[in-house]
Amino acid sequence: MVSLKTIAEKCGVSTATVSKALNDQKDISEETKRRVRKTAEALGYFPNAAARALKTNRSYNIGVLFEEEAGRGLTHEYFSGVLNGLKVQAEKLGYDITFINTCFENRKMSYYEHCRYRNFEGVAIVCADYSDPDVLELMNGDLPVVTIDYIHHNCTAVSSNNIQGMESLVKYIYGQGHRKIAYIHGQGRSYVTKDRLASFYRTTDELGLKIPEEYIREAEYLETKGAARQTKELLNLEEPPTCIIYPDDTSLIGGRNVITEMGLRIPEDISVAGYDGTRISQLLHPKFATIKQDTELIGSEAAKRLISAIEKPRTTLVERVVIEGTLIPGQSVGTIEN
């Protein structure tokens, strides 16, 4: 690694002069500054991050809280897309990202304590248990925080447009002739679920559909067993639905397996639709009808908003940023003649 001493020797000046030139101090001539900077650039010099932090009192480091309860971690397609968008945009703006943990030298620390210990300038909460006191402490603290798919009074939130996405999906299914539409939704405590479920009811009301209570079921996101069980119960009803909407494309696979085991065909005997627009949803046959979420843009917008809050705190407002999704018709929703 190129040092100040190497640059000084090359330029025939002292290391103190090099330091002053690189930090644009006034007691060095402009000609010396230009010569030192040109040499530093030619040699591939980068300032030491620790030294820069001491001088500027800034780390240019963002903490990322990612506690994903489904156990898929970074293999989770939705969150991996969000994280990649966040990382790429943060790096473009000159910041690094570091995952937050709660253990250091066998000592338990809170999320907030870890952020202070690492001197993070802000935090992106990508996935977490928002009822956890440690998460609440972080959101209510004095660090700039942006959340993904969760609304909090103290933080800017970036999310997919779940209301519009569900409306588009229901109207598409209705347009295919379906009037008996069931919805297996994710965990009820989730803001994502609340938005999608409200939109489902609002849209079906607008279309004049009467949805029986037994058509509305709950299964965990990204978990095939619960979706499979609920699918079987729906199909065994005296008046089964003609189309089932699932919490996400992964859960739909659980329903698809049950449908196949029961000797039924998609979409000839039963239609299905998912959510997220994952790669696997378009590789299976038939391709799933689904809503594709722009995960890269969600992550990118989160990084932009957070860094703006860090660098321009006096002009920062708490906002709700909504990213539009896209309907993918697929082949899993058949046509019914009415």
N, C-alpha and C positions, 0 to 999 in steps of 0.2 A: 504493500500500500504506500502511495506517495505521501511523504511527510512535508511539513513546512520547511524543514532543514534542507531537503532535496531541492525545493523550489528556490530557497535562498541561495544555495550554492550555484545553481544554474543562472540566477539573475545577478549574482555578485553583491547581494545585500544581506542584511541580518534577518534572522527569523522574526524578530520584532517588527521589522519593516514589512515583511511578507504578511504577517498577521494584520497589521494596520491597513495594508493595501486591500486585502481580501474583505475586510470589514468596513471599507469605505470611510476610514477616518480622515479628518481634515488636514492633519499635519503631514500628509504625504502628497507629493505632487501628482497631478493627473497622469503625467507621462509614466511615472513609476507604477502607478496603479494599473495602467493599461498593460505595461510590460509584465508585471507580476501575474495578472489575470490571464494573459495570453499564454504564459509559460505553464501556469497551473492547469489550464484547459488542455494544452498540448500533452502534458504528462498524465492526464486523467485523474487529477486530484479531486477528491471528495472530502468535505469537512467531516470531522468526527461527530457522530450523532450526539454522543454524551457531552462533548464540548459545546456543541450548538445549543443543546438543551440548557446547559448552565448559563450560557450567555443570553439567550432569548427567553428563558423560562418557559419554553414550549417544547413539547415532545413530538408534535406532528404524528401522534399515534391515537387511533380510535379503538375503543374496546367493543367487542362484539359478544353479546350474550346469546347463546344458542343452546337451549336445553330442550331437546326434541323428545317428547314423551312416547312416540311410537317406536323408538329404539333403532331407527334407521340411520340416524346421524347424518353425515355428509353424503350418504347414498340416496337420501330423500330427494327426489327429482325437483319438487317445487322449491324446497329451501336451498338446494345446491345452486339452482338458477338464480335465486335472490342473492345468495352470498357471492356468487361470481360477479353479478352486476354491481354489487356494493364494492367489492374489492377492486374491480377494474376502474370504476369511477373515482374511488378514493385515491388510488395510485396516480391517476391522471392529474388530480388536484394536489399531489405532493404529500399524501398521507399514507401511513402504514396501518394495517388492521391487526389486532391481537385478540384471540379468544379469551374471555374472562373465565377464571376458575376460582375456586374457593379454598384451595389448600396450598399452603406455602410452608415448607420445612416442618411438615406434620402439624401445623397450626391452622385451625379453621378460621377463615375470615369471611366477612360478608362480601357481596358483590361490590358494594360501594367502597368498602375498605380496599379491595383488590384494585379497583379503578384508581383510587388515590395513591396506592402503593406504586402502581405502574405509571402514574402521572398521565393517565388518559385525558385527552382534551374533550372527549365526548363519547357517547355510547349509542350503539345501534342494538336494539332488542329485537332480534329476528324471530325467536321462538322461546317462550318461557311460560311458567305457571304464574299468571298475573295476580293470583291471590296470595302468592308467597310474600311474606313480610320483607324479605331481602329485595325482591323485585320492586315492591311498593316503595321501599326506602330509596332505591335507585331512581325511580321515576319522579319521586317527590323531592329529590335532592337538588343541588345547585349546578350539577353538570348538565350540559346540553344532551338531550336524549331524543332519539327518534324511534318509534315503534313500527312494527310490521303487523298489519291486520289486527290492531288493537287500539281502541280509543281511550285516551287519558287526558284529563284537563291540562296537564303540565307539559305534554309532549306532542310534537308533530307526529302524525300517523300517516303512513303510506300503505295503501291497500288496493287490491283488485276491486273492480266495481262488481261486487257480488250481487247487488240488487238488480242491476241491469243484466248481468250474466244469467241469473235465474229466470228473469222475465223473458229474455230471448230464447232460452232453452224451452220453457213451458209453451211459449207461443209457437215455436217450431213444431213441438210434439202435437199441439192442438191443430196446427195447420195440416198435419199428416192424418187428421181424422180421429185422434184419440180423445175420449171424453172420460175415461176411467184411468186417472193418472195417480200413481202412488209415489211417495217421496220418503226414502230412507235417508235421514239427515245425520250429521255428525253430532258430537257432544253438545248438549243444549246450552252449556255455560259459555260456549265460544261466541265471540262477536261475529265471526264468519257465519256460524250457524244461524244466529239471530237474524242477520241481514238476509240470508238466503231463504229462511223459513218464512219471514214476513213477506218477502217478495213473491214466494210461491203462493201464499194465501191471497195476497193482493191481486196477483195476475189471474189466478183461477176465479176469484170473485168477479173481476172485470170481464172474464170470458163467460160468466154465468154457469160455472161448473160447481157442483155440489161434491165436496170431497169427504167421504166417510172417515170417521176418526181412525178406523183400523187401517186406513191407507197411509197414515203418517207413523213412521217407525224411527227408532234411533239405533245407530251402530257407530262404533268408533271410527274416526278417520283412519284410512290406510290399514285397516284390519279386516281381513277377508272372512273370518269366522262369524262375526256378528252379522255382517251383510248377508252371508250365506243362510244363516238361521232365519233372519227376517224375510228373505226372499221365499224360502220354503213356506213360511206361515202365510205370506201374501198369496202365493199361488194355490194354497189349500183353502182359501176363503170360498164361501158359497158363491160370491160374485167377485172373482179376482180382477185385478187391474189389467188393462191391456198394455200399459207401459209403466216401468219402474225407473225413477231417477235415483241415483246413488250418491253418497257423499263425495266420492272421488273415483278416478279411474281404477285405482288399485282395489277398492272395495267392490267395484263392479265385477272384477274378476271372480270374487267369491260367489256373487250372485250368478254369474255366467256358468260356473261349475255346477251349481245346483240345478240350474235350468237344463243343462246337458244331461245330468244324472236322471232327471225326471222324464227324459225322452222328448223334451220340447226343443223347438228350433227358434233361433233369433234371426230375423224378426218375424218369421212367418206365424209363430204361435204366441210369442210375447216379445215386446219391444223393450229396450233398455237404453239408458243414457247415463253418462258419467259427468265428471267435472275435473278440470285442470288442464286437459289437453296434453297428457304425457306421451312420450314417444311410444310406449308399449301399447297405448290405446289405438294407435294407427297401424300397428304391426299385426295385431290379432285379426282374425276373420270371424264375423264381419267387423269392419272398423267401427269404433264406438262413436256415437253422437256425443259431443262433449263441448265444454267451454274452455278454450285455451287461454291460460293466464300468461301475461307478459312478465315473466319472473325477472328477466334481466333488467327491464325498465323499472320495475318496482325497486330492485336493489340499487340501481343507478340513481333514481330520484331520492331514495333514502340517504345515500351518501351526499348528494348535492345539498339537500336541506340541512343535514347535520353539520356539514362543513360551513355552510352559510351562517348557521347559528353560532358556531365557534368563532368565526372571523368577523361577523357583523352582529354582535349580540344586541345592540341598541335598535336595530331595524328588524329584528326577528319577531315573527308572530307565530303562535301555535296554530297549525293548519291541519286540515284533513285532505291529503292528496290522494285522489282516486285514479287508478290506472285501468283503462278499458280492456276487457277481454274480447275474444273472437269466437263466434259460434262455428264449430266444425260439424256439419251435418252427418258425416260418417255414413254407415249402412245399417246401424242397429235399430233404427226406428222405422218400422214398416208403415204402409199406408192402409187406412181403414176407410171403407166407403160408408157414408152415413145417409 
